[in-house]
Amino acid sequence: MSKIYDVIILGGGPAGLAAGLYAGRSRLSTLIIEKGQDGGQIAITDEIENYPGQMVEGESGPSLIARMTEQAKKFGAERCSDVIKSVELNGEVKKLVGAKGEYEAKCVIIATGAFPKPIGCENEGKFTGKGISFCATCDASFFEDFEVYVVGGGDSAVEEAMYLTKFARKVTIIHRRNELRAAKSIQEKAFANPKIAFMWDSVVVKVDGDELLSSMTVKNVKTGELTTVEADEDDGLFGLFGFIGYNPNSQLFEGMLDMENGYIKTDDNMHTNIPGVFAAGDIRVKSLRQVVTAAADGAIAAMQAEHYISNH
């Protein structure tokens, strides 16, 4: 590809789309490269309650992202679907090599986000998609009237557990501690929900079954006691959902950008250690990973990119 863009944005989640909107509005030639569907993690979020200005009567991840995508498009951000295999970030022109082509720009904004951490139990890979899931919105309907287990104790784990109660007849939260980490308001809703039960001080060490997940071994971290959980005979299977955090999508930039636990370090203005390279959203080292902070990061990164180009 011979065109050199002002800005290439890697990722079409809230951070990437906000960056595209602001960059396009600043009359920068802008390309957003996304390997899958727009929205990142939020595309698989059923209910959003805390994004300022959202539809109060009910906003889903896909509905919010659809509007963000339209806004970025309105201001001229070009789109491309590709998987980037390698990057050259030093120098005046940054080069990205994808499966479908090569792309060049004066600035790059990295908004590649994060992906769910595995549960970490034996046979997990064998049953992922066959009982094990990391997306309640995607897979809850498969477990209509079945029993479901949720691993985790933070905001997303408890919120997803409550969402699952709309489908499953019973939802048990398995947490390695003896109290939840979720916000108190979320905890109160969970404790008040008659369909939610808890297994405290516990971790899943092994899953099993024939074709589908029908058995798991749970270990009490304090006593070491092992408990085998079997699917109800009439059901023949149960669901296991993992919500124990995320891993950053940063492997592509290892050895180039300063990182902390795989998350890219930036200053308050989204600058990385390489001039003309910015990071925004969940990929960054930060204290709060939410749609609102991702969108703010994207806006700042785009304006800093515009500033960088004006001065080079």
Disulfide bonds with the S-S distance in Angstrom:
Cys135-Cys138 1.98
